[in-house]
Amino acid sequence: MMRQRLKSSPLTSVKKSYLTPALLLSVLLLPMASAPAAAQSTPLSTRVEPRTITKAETKLQQEIIDSVQRRGGDLTKQHVHLLLAFSTSHYPQDPSAALAARELAWQLVKNMLVPGDHLSVAAWEMNVWKQTEPKVITAEDLNSEKPIRDLFPLTARPDTQPGHDTERAIAELAASVSNRASSTVMTLFVNNAASVAPRGQRTAGSDDPAYQSALSSFTRLASSAASGASVQLPYTVIQPSGNRDRLMDVVLVVPRAFSGATLANDRFSRTQRSPLGQEPPFPPPGPGPIPALLGLVALAALGWGAWKVLGSRRGQQLRIRPTEGDWEPEPSFSLEGINVGDEVAQIVGPNYEHGGARQLVVPRSVRDLPNVAVARLERTRQGIRIVPLAPFGLIVEGEAAPGGREVKAGQQVSARFEATHEFNSLYGAETVELPLVVTVD
């Protein structure tokens, strides 16, 4: 299980008895800690919180394993060709998202692939503009890290324009691996899976013949979000102005019937997966072990003191009430013990078939909803995130929030879910709205 990262607080708010040794040790270590940092070519003022990437990779790997198994494969016993495709048009304006995608990709390769698997890497915008030939993974690749990371795109296309076409990219990638389609799993990393064209251009769309041809051999995993992503993965960006919780869209495309060469040994007995909660090597370590070890001691002392004071942040409450009608009793439950990225609950219609303890069933006294899931509520570091589920859109405080909206501790928002869709063929297209007030105490 991943440990929740505690938010930093002013030093003056922490008890002196806790911080005096930690501060003294930090001051002593400052000259040693600054030297390795200065040697890094990438500024460390903004970076991705490693534990959130670890958790995101675990969730993504499980999605891949499960989807292959549903299509007759078994990655425990079969080789795979993993195709990693990076949407790059947003790289200049959003370098932290680019960094998060590369870190997630490396963790996935390191933790899932074994010698003998194949790896391809592509970059795409309105079409695929760069792609490597399938590389046979070796033990050296997984141990030295650099040969794999060097494959990942660092920049946008030279003549880049705002926009990306997910369907066209899938069609082109599928065509490029037609000779090994049955063993290929495509993983597309993108800031928002919904295709967007720059001015003067058009996206291919889901009816495009090339895209439909790709779907004769592959299956695009069903969307769990309004953006069209197969899975949305939370991660945290650490920056001087304050930590920011974000979501990465991932589109998974798998063979309709998986078939891979047989492994000599069980895949997961041969990988060396780090325990959950252990930081991956980011940023890269300095030249010597002693400063790093002493730095860990200082951080542990600071963290222990902060835990003593800030531990009371756990136990936050989520409350939901309707703006119209009666919902008795109004839903209210603790967020304690729910890890960042885990589902808190789903908001569903009254006769939704896949019920469960974590489903908030909207009673007919509030709104006569169709038998569908409306939204997913996910745990974040500072509260929860509301994620609309297709075909519903989300409007928060009068503004559209297609990728969802975080509600932090102490906040209350007015959220409205709306969709115009043919939920029942007998009635044709219907317009459905659900207004709610969401509070995190």
Contacts in CASP RR format, 6 or more apart in sequence:
PFRMAT RR
TARGET T0000
AUTHOR 0000-0000-0000
METHOD contacts of the structure
MODEL  1
MMRQRLKSSPLTSVKKSYLTPALLLSVLLLPMASAPAAAQSTPLSTRVEP
RTITKAETKLQQEIIDSVQRRGGDLTKQHVHLLLAFSTSHYPQDPSAALA
ARELAWQLVKNMLVPGDHLSVAAWEMNVWKQTEPKVITAEDLNSEKPIRD
LFPLTARPDTQPGHDTERAIAELAASVSNRASSTVMTLFVNNAASVAPRG
QRTAGSDDPAYQSALSSFTRLASSAASGASVQLPYTVIQPSGNRDRLMDV
VLVVPRAFSGATLANDRFSRTQRSPLGQEPPFPPPGPGPIPALLGLVALA
ALGWGAWKVLGSRRGQQLRIRPTEGDWEPEPSFSLEGINVGDEVAQIVGP
NYEHGGARQLVVPRSVRDLPNVAVARLERTRQGIRIVPLAPFGLIVEGEA
APGGREVKAGQQVSARFEATHEFNSLYGAETVELPLVVTVD
1 276 0 8 1.000
1 277 0 8 1.000
1 339 0 8 1.000
2 51 0 8 1.000
2 54 0 8 1.000
2 55 0 8 1.000
2 276 0 8 1.000
2 277 0 8 1.000
2 339 0 8 1.000
2 340 0 8 1.000
3 51 0 8 1.000
3 277 0 8 1.000
4 314 0 8 1.000
4 339 0 8 1.000
4 340 0 8 1.000
4 381 0 8 1.000
5 49 0 8 1.000
5 51 0 8 1.000
5 236 0 8 1.000
5 340 0 8 1.000
5 381 0 8 1.000
6 303 0 8 1.000
6 306 0 8 1.000
6 307 0 8 1.000
6 310 0 8 1.000
6 311 0 8 1.000
6 313 0 8 1.000
7 243 0 8 1.000
7 310 0 8 1.000
7 313 0 8 1.000
7 381 0 8 1.000
7 382 0 8 1.000
8 306 0 8 1.000
9 306 0 8 1.000
9 309 0 8 1.000
9 310 0 8 1.000
11 19 0 8 1.000
11 23 0 8 1.000
13 309 0 8 1.000
14 305 0 8 1.000
14 306 0 8 1.000
14 309 0 8 1.000
15 305 0 8 1.000
15 308 0 8 1.000
15 309 0 8 1.000
18 304 0 8 1.000
18 305 0 8 1.000
18 308 0 8 1.000
18 309 0 8 1.000
19 302 0 8 1.000
19 305 0 8 1.000
21 301 0 8 1.000
22 298 0 8 1.000
22 301 0 8 1.000
22 302 0 8 1.000
22 303 0 8 1.000
22 304 0 8 1.000
22 305 0 8 1.000
25 294 0 8 1.000
25 297 0 8 1.000
25 298 0 8 1.000
25 301 0 8 1.000
26 298 0 8 1.000
26 302 0 8 1.000
29 291 0 8 1.000
29 294 0 8 1.000
29 295 0 8 1.000
29 298 0 8 1.000
32 290 0 8 1.000
32 291 0 8 1.000
32 294 0 8 1.000
33 291 0 8 1.000
33 295 0 8 1.000
35 291 0 8 1.000
36 285 0 8 1.000
36 286 0 8 1.000
36 287 0 8 1.000
36 288 0 8 1.000
36 291 0 8 1.000
36 292 0 8 1.000
37 44 0 8 1.000
39 286 0 8 1.000
39 287 0 8 1.000
40 283 0 8 1.000
40 284 0 8 1.000
42 283 0 8 1.000
44 283 0 8 1.000
45 239 0 8 1.000
45 240 0 8 1.000
46 95 0 8 1.000
46 96 0 8 1.000
46 237 0 8 1.000
46 238 0 8 1.000
46 239 0 8 1.000
46 240 0 8 1.000
47 96 0 8 1.000
47 99 0 8 1.000
47 237 0 8 1.000
47 238 0 8 1.000
47 282 0 8 1.000
47 283 0 8 1.000
48 96 0 8 1.000
48 99 0 8 1.000
48 100 0 8 1.000
48 103 0 8 1.000
48 235 0 8 1.000
48 236 0 8 1.000
48 237 0 8 1.000
48 238 0 8 1.000
48 282 0 8 1.000
49 235 0 8 1.000
49 236 0 8 1.000
49 237 0 8 1.000
49 238 0 8 1.000
49 243 0 8 1.000
50 103 0 8 1.000
50 279 0 8 1.000
50 280 0 8 1.000
50 282 0 8 1.000
51 277 0 8 1.000
51 279 0 8 1.000
52 234 0 8 1.000
52 235 0 8 1.000
52 236 0 8 1.000
52 340 0 8 1.000
53 100 0 8 1.000
53 103 0 8 1.000
53 104 0 8 1.000
53 107 0 8 1.000
53 235 0 8 1.000
53 280 0 8 1.000
53 282 0 8 1.000
54 107 0 8 1.000
54 274 0 8 1.000
54 276 0 8 1.000
54 277 0 8 1.000
54 278 0 8 1.000
54 279 0 8 1.000
54 280 0 8 1.000
55 234 0 8 1.000
55 276 0 8 1.000
55 277 0 8 1.000
55 339 0 8 1.000
55 340 0 8 1.000
55 341 0 8 1.000
56 104 0 8 1.000
56 233 0 8 1.000
56 234 0 8 1.000
56 235 0 8 1.000
56 248 0 8 1.000
57 104 0 8 1.000
57 107 0 8 1.000
57 108 0 8 1.000
57 111 0 8 1.000
58 276 0 8 1.000
59 231 0 8 1.000
59 233 0 8 1.000
59 341 0 8 1.000
60 104 0 8 1.000
60 108 0 8 1.000
60 187 0 8 1.000
60 231 0 8 1.000
60 233 0 8 1.000
60 250 0 8 1.000
61 108 0 8 1.000
61 111 0 8 1.000
61 112 0 8 1.000
63 221 0 8 1.000
63 230 0 8 1.000
63 231 0 8 1.000
63 252 0 8 1.000
64 75 0 8 1.000
64 112 0 8 1.000
64 185 0 8 1.000
64 187 0 8 1.000
64 252 0 8 1.000
64 254 0 8 1.000
65 75 0 8 1.000
67 185 0 8 1.000
67 221 0 8 1.000
67 252 0 8 1.000
67 254 0 8 1.000
68 74 0 8 1.000
68 75 0 8 1.000
68 80 0 8 1.000
68 185 0 8 1.000
68 254 0 8 1.000
68 258 0 8 1.000
69 75 0 8 1.000
71 219 0 8 1.000
71 254 0 8 1.000
71 255 0 8 1.000
71 256 0 8 1.000
71 257 0 8 1.000
71 258 0 8 1.000
72 257 0 8 1.000
72 258 0 8 1.000
73 258 0 8 1.000
73 259 0 8 1.000
73 260 0 8 1.000
75 112 0 8 1.000
75 267 0 8 1.000
76 263 0 8 1.000
76 266 0 8 1.000
76 267 0 8 1.000
76 268 0 8 1.000
77 262 0 8 1.000
77 263 0 8 1.000
77 266 0 8 1.000
77 267 0 8 1.000
78 183 0 8 1.000
78 258 0 8 1.000
78 259 0 8 1.000
78 260 0 8 1.000
78 261 0 8 1.000
78 262 0 8 1.000
78 263 0 8 1.000
79 116 0 8 1.000
79 117 0 8 1.000
79 118 0 8 1.000
79 183 0 8 1.000
79 260 0 8 1.000
79 261 0 8 1.000
79 262 0 8 1.000
79 263 0 8 1.000
80 113 0 8 1.000
80 117 0 8 1.000
80 118 0 8 1.000
80 183 0 8 1.000
80 184 0 8 1.000
80 185 0 8 1.000
80 260 0 8 1.000
81 117 0 8 1.000
81 118 0 8 1.000
81 119 0 8 1.000
81 120 0 8 1.000
81 134 0 8 1.000
81 177 0 8 1.000
81 180 0 8 1.000
81 183 0 8 1.000
81 184 0 8 1.000
81 185 0 8 1.000
82 108 0 8 1.000
82 109 0 8 1.000
82 112 0 8 1.000
82 113 0 8 1.000
82 117 0 8 1.000
82 118 0 8 1.000
82 119 0 8 1.000
82 120 0 8 1.000
82 184 0 8 1.000
82 185 0 8 1.000
82 187 0 8 1.000
83 119 0 8 1.000
83 120 0 8 1.000
83 121 0 8 1.000
83 122 0 8 1.000
83 173 0 8 1.000
83 177 0 8 1.000
83 184 0 8 1.000
83 185 0 8 1.000
83 186 0 8 1.000
83 187 0 8 1.000
84 105 0 8 1.000
84 108 0 8 1.000
84 109 0 8 1.000
84 119 0 8 1.000
84 120 0 8 1.000
84 121 0 8 1.000
84 122 0 8 1.000
84 152 0 8 1.000
84 187 0 8 1.000
84 189 0 8 1.000
85 121 0 8 1.000
85 122 0 8 1.000
85 123 0 8 1.000
85 124 0 8 1.000
85 128 0 8 1.000
85 169 0 8 1.000
85 173 0 8 1.000
85 186 0 8 1.000
85 187 0 8 1.000
85 188 0 8 1.000
85 189 0 8 1.000
86 98 0 8 1.000
86 101 0 8 1.000
86 102 0 8 1.000
86 105 0 8 1.000
86 121 0 8 1.000
86 122 0 8 1.000
86 123 0 8 1.000
86 124 0 8 1.000
86 152 0 8 1.000
86 153 0 8 1.000
86 189 0 8 1.000
87 124 0 8 1.000
87 125 0 8 1.000
87 164 0 8 1.000
87 166 0 8 1.000
87 169 0 8 1.000
87 188 0 8 1.000
87 189 0 8 1.000
87 190 0 8 1.000
87 191 0 8 1.000
88 98 0 8 1.000
88 123 0 8 1.000
88 124 0 8 1.000
88 125 0 8 1.000
88 129 0 8 1.000
88 153 0 8 1.000
88 155 0 8 1.000
88 156 0 8 1.000
88 157 0 8 1.000
88 160 0 8 1.000
89 125 0 8 1.000
89 126 0 8 1.000
89 156 0 8 1.000
89 157 0 8 1.000
89 160 0 8 1.000
89 161 0 8 1.000
89 162 0 8 1.000
89 163 0 8 1.000
89 164 0 8 1.000
90 97 0 8 1.000
90 98 0 8 1.000
90 156 0 8 1.000
90 162 0 8 1.000
90 164 0 8 1.000
90 191 0 8 1.000
91 98 0 8 1.000
91 153 0 8 1.000
91 154 0 8 1.000
91 155 0 8 1.000
91 156 0 8 1.000
91 160 0 8 1.000
92 155 0 8 1.000
92 156 0 8 1.000
92 160 0 8 1.000
94 191 0 8 1.000
96 237 0 8 1.000
96 239 0 8 1.000
96 246 0 8 1.000
97 191 0 8 1.000
97 246 0 8 1.000
97 248 0 8 1.000
98 154 0 8 1.000
100 235 0 8 1.000
100 237 0 8 1.000
100 246 0 8 1.000
100 248 0 8 1.000
101 189 0 8 1.000
101 248 0 8 1.000
102 149 0 8 1.000
102 152 0 8 1.000
103 280 0 8 1.000
103 282 0 8 1.000
104 189 0 8 1.000
104 233 0 8 1.000
104 235 0 8 1.000
104 248 0 8 1.000
105 152 0 8 1.000
105 187 0 8 1.000
105 189 0 8 1.000
106 145 0 8 1.000
106 148 0 8 1.000
106 149 0 8 1.000
106 152 0 8 1.000
106 280 0 8 1.000
107 280 0 8 1.000
108 187 0 8 1.000
109 119 0 8 1.000
109 137 0 8 1.000
109 142 0 8 1.000
109 148 0 8 1.000
110 142 0 8 1.000
110 145 0 8 1.000
110 148 0 8 1.000
110 280 0 8 1.000
111 271 0 8 1.000
111 273 0 8 1.000
111 274 0 8 1.000
112 267 0 8 1.000
112 271 0 8 1.000
113 119 0 8 1.000
113 137 0 8 1.000
113 142 0 8 1.000
113 271 0 8 1.000
114 137 0 8 1.000
114 142 0 8 1.000
114 263 0 8 1.000
114 267 0 8 1.000
114 270 0 8 1.000
114 271 0 8 1.000
115 137 0 8 1.000
115 138 0 8 1.000
115 139 0 8 1.000
115 142 0 8 1.000
115 270 0 8 1.000
116 136 0 8 1.000
116 137 0 8 1.000
116 138 0 8 1.000
117 136 0 8 1.000
117 137 0 8 1.000
118 134 0 8 1.000
118 135 0 8 1.000
118 136 0 8 1.000
118 137 0 8 1.000
118 180 0 8 1.000
118 183 0 8 1.000
119 134 0 8 1.000
119 135 0 8 1.000
119 137 0 8 1.000
119 148 0 8 1.000
119 151 0 8 1.000
120 131 0 8 1.000
120 132 0 8 1.000
120 133 0 8 1.000
120 134 0 8 1.000
120 135 0 8 1.000
120 177 0 8 1.000
121 131 0 8 1.000
121 132 0 8 1.000
121 151 0 8 1.000
121 152 0 8 1.000
121 153 0 8 1.000
122 128 0 8 1.000
122 130 0 8 1.000
122 131 0 8 1.000
122 132 0 8 1.000
122 169 0 8 1.000
122 173 0 8 1.000
122 176 0 8 1.000
123 129 0 8 1.000
123 130 0 8 1.000
123 131 0 8 1.000
123 153 0 8 1.000
123 157 0 8 1.000
124 164 0 8 1.000
124 165 0 8 1.000
124 169 0 8 1.000
124 172 0 8 1.000
124 173 0 8 1.000
124 188 0 8 1.000
125 156 0 8 1.000
125 157 0 8 1.000
125 160 0 8 1.000
125 161 0 8 1.000
125 163 0 8 1.000
125 164 0 8 1.000
125 165 0 8 1.000
126 161 0 8 1.000
126 163 0 8 1.000
126 164 0 8 1.000
126 165 0 8 1.000
126 168 0 8 1.000
126 197 0 8 1.000
126 198 0 8 1.000
126 201 0 8 1.000
126 203 0 8 1.000
127 165 0 8 1.000
127 168 0 8 1.000
127 169 0 8 1.000
127 172 0 8 1.000
128 169 0 8 1.000
128 172 0 8 1.000
128 173 0 8 1.000
128 176 0 8 1.000
129 157 0 8 1.000
130 153 0 8 1.000
130 157 0 8 1.000
131 173 0 8 1.000
131 176 0 8 1.000
132 151 0 8 1.000
134 177 0 8 1.000
134 180 0 8 1.000
135 141 0 8 1.000
135 151 0 8 1.000
140 147 0 8 1.000
141 147 0 8 1.000
141 148 0 8 1.000
142 148 0 8 1.000
145 281 0 8 1.000
161 198 0 8 1.000
161 201 0 8 1.000
162 196 0 8 1.000
162 198 0 8 1.000
163 196 0 8 1.000
163 197 0 8 1.000
163 198 0 8 1.000
164 190 0 8 1.000
164 195 0 8 1.000
164 196 0 8 1.000
165 195 0 8 1.000
165 197 0 8 1.000
165 203 0 8 1.000
165 204 0 8 1.000
165 205 0 8 1.000
166 188 0 8 1.000
166 190 0 8 1.000
166 193 0 8 1.000
166 194 0 8 1.000
166 195 0 8 1.000
166 251 0 8 1.000
167 195 0 8 1.000
167 203 0 8 1.000
167 204 0 8 1.000
167 205 0 8 1.000
167 206 0 8 1.000
167 208 0 8 1.000
167 211 0 8 1.000
168 195 0 8 1.000
168 203 0 8 1.000
168 204 0 8 1.000
168 205 0 8 1.000
168 208 0 8 1.000
168 210 0 8 1.000
168 211 0 8 1.000
169 188 0 8 1.000
170 186 0 8 1.000
170 188 0 8 1.000
170 211 0 8 1.000
170 214 0 8 1.000
170 218 0 8 1.000
170 220 0 8 1.000
170 251 0 8 1.000
170 253 0 8 1.000
171 204 0 8 1.000
171 208 0 8 1.000
171 210 0 8 1.000
171 211 0 8 1.000
171 213 0 8 1.000
171 214 0 8 1.000
172 210 0 8 1.000
173 186 0 8 1.000
173 214 0 8 1.000
173 253 0 8 1.000
174 181 0 8 1.000
174 186 0 8 1.000
174 213 0 8 1.000
174 214 0 8 1.000
174 217 0 8 1.000
174 218 0 8 1.000
174 253 0 8 1.000
175 210 0 8 1.000
175 214 0 8 1.000
177 184 0 8 1.000
177 186 0 8 1.000
178 217 0 8 1.000
181 217 0 8 1.000
181 218 0 8 1.000
181 255 0 8 1.000
182 255 0 8 1.000
182 257 0 8 1.000
182 258 0 8 1.000
182 259 0 8 1.000
182 260 0 8 1.000
183 255 0 8 1.000
183 258 0 8 1.000
183 259 0 8 1.000
183 260 0 8 1.000
183 261 0 8 1.000
184 218 0 8 1.000
184 255 0 8 1.000
185 252 0 8 1.000
185 253 0 8 1.000
185 254 0 8 1.000
185 255 0 8 1.000
186 218 0 8 1.000
186 251 0 8 1.000
186 252 0 8 1.000
186 253 0 8 1.000
186 254 0 8 1.000
187 250 0 8 1.000
187 251 0 8 1.000
187 252 0 8 1.000
188 250 0 8 1.000
188 251 0 8 1.000
188 252 0 8 1.000
188 253 0 8 1.000
189 248 0 8 1.000
189 249 0 8 1.000
189 250 0 8 1.000
190 229 0 8 1.000
190 248 0 8 1.000
190 249 0 8 1.000
190 250 0 8 1.000
190 251 0 8 1.000
191 248 0 8 1.000
191 249 0 8 1.000
192 227 0 8 1.000
192 249 0 8 1.000
192 402 0 8 1.000
192 403 0 8 1.000
193 223 0 8 1.000
193 225 0 8 1.000
193 227 0 8 1.000
193 228 0 8 1.000
193 229 0 8 1.000
193 230 0 8 1.000
193 249 0 8 1.000
193 250 0 8 1.000
193 251 0 8 1.000
194 226 0 8 1.000
194 227 0 8 1.000
194 228 0 8 1.000
194 402 0 8 1.000
195 203 0 8 1.000
195 204 0 8 1.000
195 205 0 8 1.000
196 203 0 8 1.000
197 203 0 8 1.000
204 210 0 8 1.000
204 211 0 8 1.000
205 211 0 8 1.000
214 253 0 8 1.000
216 256 0 8 1.000
217 255 0 8 1.000
217 256 0 8 1.000
218 253 0 8 1.000
218 254 0 8 1.000
218 255 0 8 1.000
218 256 0 8 1.000
219 253 0 8 1.000
219 254 0 8 1.000
219 255 0 8 1.000
219 256 0 8 1.000
220 230 0 8 1.000
220 251 0 8 1.000
220 252 0 8 1.000
220 253 0 8 1.000
221 230 0 8 1.000
221 231 0 8 1.000
221 251 0 8 1.000
221 252 0 8 1.000
221 253 0 8 1.000
221 254 0 8 1.000
222 230 0 8 1.000
223 229 0 8 1.000
223 230 0 8 1.000
223 390 0 8 1.000
224 230 0 8 1.000
224 231 0 8 1.000
224 232 0 8 1.000
224 376 0 8 1.000
224 389 0 8 1.000
225 232 0 8 1.000
225 249 0 8 1.000
225 387 0 8 1.000
225 388 0 8 1.000
225 389 0 8 1.000
225 390 0 8 1.000
225 403 0 8 1.000
226 388 0 8 1.000
226 389 0 8 1.000
226 390 0 8 1.000
226 391 0 8 1.000
226 392 0 8 1.000
226 393 0 8 1.000
226 394 0 8 1.000
226 402 0 8 1.000
226 403 0 8 1.000
226 404 0 8 1.000
227 249 0 8 1.000
227 402 0 8 1.000
227 403 0 8 1.000
228 249 0 8 1.000
228 251 0 8 1.000
228 390 0 8 1.000
229 249 0 8 1.000
229 250 0 8 1.000
229 251 0 8 1.000
230 250 0 8 1.000
230 251 0 8 1.000
230 252 0 8 1.000
231 250 0 8 1.000
231 252 0 8 1.000
232 247 0 8 1.000
232 248 0 8 1.000
232 249 0 8 1.000
232 250 0 8 1.000
232 387 0 8 1.000
232 403 0 8 1.000
233 247 0 8 1.000
233 248 0 8 1.000
233 250 0 8 1.000
234 245 0 8 1.000
234 246 0 8 1.000
234 247 0 8 1.000
234 248 0 8 1.000
234 340 0 8 1.000
234 341 0 8 1.000
234 378 0 8 1.000
234 380 0 8 1.000
234 385 0 8 1.000
235 245 0 8 1.000
235 246 0 8 1.000
235 247 0 8 1.000
235 248 0 8 1.000
236 243 0 8 1.000
236 244 0 8 1.000
236 245 0 8 1.000
236 246 0 8 1.000
236 340 0 8 1.000
236 381 0 8 1.000
237 243 0 8 1.000
237 244 0 8 1.000
237 246 0 8 1.000
243 381 0 8 1.000
245 380 0 8 1.000
245 381 0 8 1.000
245 382 0 8 1.000
245 385 0 8 1.000
245 406 0 8 1.000
247 385 0 8 1.000
247 387 0 8 1.000
247 403 0 8 1.000
247 404 0 8 1.000
263 270 0 8 1.000
274 280 0 8 1.000
285 292 0 8 1.000
286 292 0 8 1.000
313 409 0 8 1.000
314 335 0 8 1.000
314 336 0 8 1.000
314 337 0 8 1.000
315 334 0 8 1.000
315 335 0 8 1.000
315 336 0 8 1.000
315 337 0 8 1.000
316 334 0 8 1.000
316 335 0 8 1.000
316 336 0 8 1.000
316 383 0 8 1.000
316 409 0 8 1.000
316 440 0 8 1.000
316 441 0 8 1.000
317 332 0 8 1.000
317 333 0 8 1.000
317 334 0 8 1.000
317 335 0 8 1.000
317 440 0 8 1.000
317 441 0 8 1.000
318 331 0 8 1.000
318 332 0 8 1.000
318 333 0 8 1.000
318 334 0 8 1.000
318 335 0 8 1.000
318 344 0 8 1.000
318 345 0 8 1.000
318 377 0 8 1.000
318 384 0 8 1.000
318 438 0 8 1.000
318 439 0 8 1.000
318 440 0 8 1.000
319 330 0 8 1.000
319 331 0 8 1.000
319 332 0 8 1.000
319 438 0 8 1.000
319 439 0 8 1.000
319 440 0 8 1.000
319 441 0 8 1.000
320 327 0 8 1.000
320 330 0 8 1.000
320 331 0 8 1.000
320 332 0 8 1.000
320 347 0 8 1.000
320 360 0 8 1.000
320 436 0 8 1.000
320 437 0 8 1.000
320 438 0 8 1.000
320 439 0 8 1.000
321 327 0 8 1.000
321 330 0 8 1.000
321 436 0 8 1.000
321 437 0 8 1.000
321 439 0 8 1.000
322 366 0 8 1.000
322 367 0 8 1.000
322 435 0 8 1.000
322 436 0 8 1.000
322 437 0 8 1.000
323 414 0 8 1.000
323 435 0 8 1.000
323 436 0 8 1.000
323 437 0 8 1.000
324 366 0 8 1.000
324 367 0 8 1.000
324 435 0 8 1.000
325 365 0 8 1.000
325 366 0 8 1.000
326 363 0 8 1.000
326 365 0 8 1.000
326 366 0 8 1.000
327 362 0 8 1.000
327 363 0 8 1.000
327 365 0 8 1.000
327 366 0 8 1.000
328 365 0 8 1.000
331 345 0 8 1.000
331 360 0 8 1.000
333 345 0 8 1.000
335 344 0 8 1.000
335 379 0 8 1.000
335 383 0 8 1.000
335 384 0 8 1.000
335 440 0 8 1.000
338 344 0 8 1.000
338 379 0 8 1.000
339 379 0 8 1.000
340 379 0 8 1.000
340 380 0 8 1.000
340 381 0 8 1.000
341 378 0 8 1.000
341 379 0 8 1.000
341 380 0 8 1.000
342 378 0 8 1.000
342 379 0 8 1.000
343 358 0 8 1.000
343 376 0 8 1.000
343 377 0 8 1.000
343 378 0 8 1.000
343 379 0 8 1.000
344 358 0 8 1.000
344 377 0 8 1.000
344 378 0 8 1.000
344 379 0 8 1.000
344 384 0 8 1.000
345 358 0 8 1.000
345 359 0 8 1.000
345 360 0 8 1.000
345 376 0 8 1.000
345 377 0 8 1.000
346 358 0 8 1.000
346 359 0 8 1.000
346 360 0 8 1.000
346 373 0 8 1.000
346 374 0 8 1.000
346 375 0 8 1.000
346 376 0 8 1.000
346 377 0 8 1.000
346 389 0 8 1.000
347 359 0 8 1.000
347 360 0 8 1.000
347 362 0 8 1.000
347 373 0 8 1.000
347 374 0 8 1.000
347 375 0 8 1.000
347 376 0 8 1.000
347 377 0 8 1.000
347 417 0 8 1.000
347 434 0 8 1.000
347 436 0 8 1.000
348 355 0 8 1.000
348 359 0 8 1.000
348 360 0 8 1.000
348 361 0 8 1.000
348 362 0 8 1.000
348 369 0 8 1.000
348 372 0 8 1.000
348 373 0 8 1.000
348 374 0 8 1.000
349 361 0 8 1.000
349 362 0 8 1.000
349 369 0 8 1.000
349 370 0 8 1.000
349 371 0 8 1.000
349 372 0 8 1.000
349 373 0 8 1.000
349 374 0 8 1.000
350 361 0 8 1.000
350 362 0 8 1.000
350 363 0 8 1.000
350 364 0 8 1.000
350 369 0 8 1.000
350 371 0 8 1.000
351 371 0 8 1.000
352 359 0 8 1.000
352 361 0 8 1.000
352 371 0 8 1.000
352 372 0 8 1.000
352 373 0 8 1.000
353 371 0 8 1.000
355 361 0 8 1.000
362 369 0 8 1.000
362 374 0 8 1.000
362 434 0 8 1.000
366 434 0 8 1.000
367 432 0 8 1.000
367 433 0 8 1.000
367 434 0 8 1.000
369 432 0 8 1.000
369 434 0 8 1.000
370 423 0 8 1.000
370 424 0 8 1.000
370 430 0 8 1.000
370 432 0 8 1.000
371 423 0 8 1.000
372 389 0 8 1.000
372 423 0 8 1.000
373 389 0 8 1.000
374 388 0 8 1.000
374 389 0 8 1.000
374 392 0 8 1.000
374 417 0 8 1.000
374 434 0 8 1.000
375 386 0 8 1.000
375 387 0 8 1.000
375 388 0 8 1.000
375 389 0 8 1.000
375 392 0 8 1.000
375 394 0 8 1.000
375 417 0 8 1.000
376 387 0 8 1.000
376 389 0 8 1.000
377 384 0 8 1.000
377 385 0 8 1.000
377 386 0 8 1.000
377 387 0 8 1.000
378 384 0 8 1.000
378 385 0 8 1.000
378 387 0 8 1.000
379 385 0 8 1.000
380 406 0 8 1.000
380 408 0 8 1.000
382 406 0 8 1.000
382 408 0 8 1.000
382 409 0 8 1.000
383 406 0 8 1.000
383 407 0 8 1.000
383 408 0 8 1.000
383 409 0 8 1.000
383 440 0 8 1.000
384 406 0 8 1.000
384 407 0 8 1.000
384 438 0 8 1.000
384 440 0 8 1.000
385 404 0 8 1.000
385 405 0 8 1.000
385 406 0 8 1.000
385 407 0 8 1.000
386 394 0 8 1.000
386 396 0 8 1.000
386 401 0 8 1.000
386 404 0 8 1.000
386 405 0 8 1.000
386 406 0 8 1.000
386 407 0 8 1.000
386 415 0 8 1.000
386 438 0 8 1.000
387 394 0 8 1.000
387 403 0 8 1.000
387 404 0 8 1.000
388 394 0 8 1.000
388 401 0 8 1.000
388 402 0 8 1.000
388 403 0 8 1.000
388 404 0 8 1.000
388 417 0 8 1.000
391 419 0 8 1.000
391 420 0 8 1.000
391 421 0 8 1.000
392 417 0 8 1.000
392 418 0 8 1.000
392 419 0 8 1.000
392 432 0 8 1.000
393 400 0 8 1.000
393 402 0 8 1.000
393 417 0 8 1.000
393 418 0 8 1.000
393 419 0 8 1.000
394 400 0 8 1.000
394 401 0 8 1.000
394 402 0 8 1.000
394 403 0 8 1.000
394 404 0 8 1.000
394 405 0 8 1.000
394 415 0 8 1.000
394 416 0 8 1.000
394 417 0 8 1.000
395 401 0 8 1.000
395 415 0 8 1.000
395 416 0 8 1.000
395 417 0 8 1.000
395 418 0 8 1.000
396 404 0 8 1.000
396 405 0 8 1.000
396 413 0 8 1.000
396 414 0 8 1.000
396 415 0 8 1.000
396 416 0 8 1.000
397 413 0 8 1.000
397 414 0 8 1.000
398 414 0 8 1.000
398 416 0 8 1.000
405 413 0 8 1.000
405 415 0 8 1.000
407 413 0 8 1.000
407 438 0 8 1.000
407 439 0 8 1.000
407 440 0 8 1.000
408 440 0 8 1.000
409 440 0 8 1.000
409 441 0 8 1.000
410 439 0 8 1.000
410 440 0 8 1.000
410 441 0 8 1.000
411 439 0 8 1.000
411 440 0 8 1.000
412 437 0 8 1.000
412 438 0 8 1.000
412 439 0 8 1.000
412 440 0 8 1.000
413 437 0 8 1.000
413 438 0 8 1.000
413 439 0 8 1.000
414 435 0 8 1.000
414 436 0 8 1.000
414 437 0 8 1.000
415 435 0 8 1.000
415 436 0 8 1.000
415 437 0 8 1.000
415 438 0 8 1.000
416 433 0 8 1.000
416 434 0 8 1.000
416 435 0 8 1.000
416 436 0 8 1.000
417 433 0 8 1.000
417 434 0 8 1.000
417 435 0 8 1.000
417 436 0 8 1.000
418 431 0 8 1.000
418 432 0 8 1.000
418 433 0 8 1.000
418 434 0 8 1.000
419 431 0 8 1.000
419 432 0 8 1.000
420 429 0 8 1.000
420 430 0 8 1.000
420 431 0 8 1.000
420 432 0 8 1.000
421 429 0 8 1.000
421 430 0 8 1.000
421 432 0 8 1.000
422 428 0 8 1.000
422 429 0 8 1.000
422 430 0 8 1.000
423 430 0 8 1.000
423 432 0 8 1.000
424 430 0 8 1.000
END
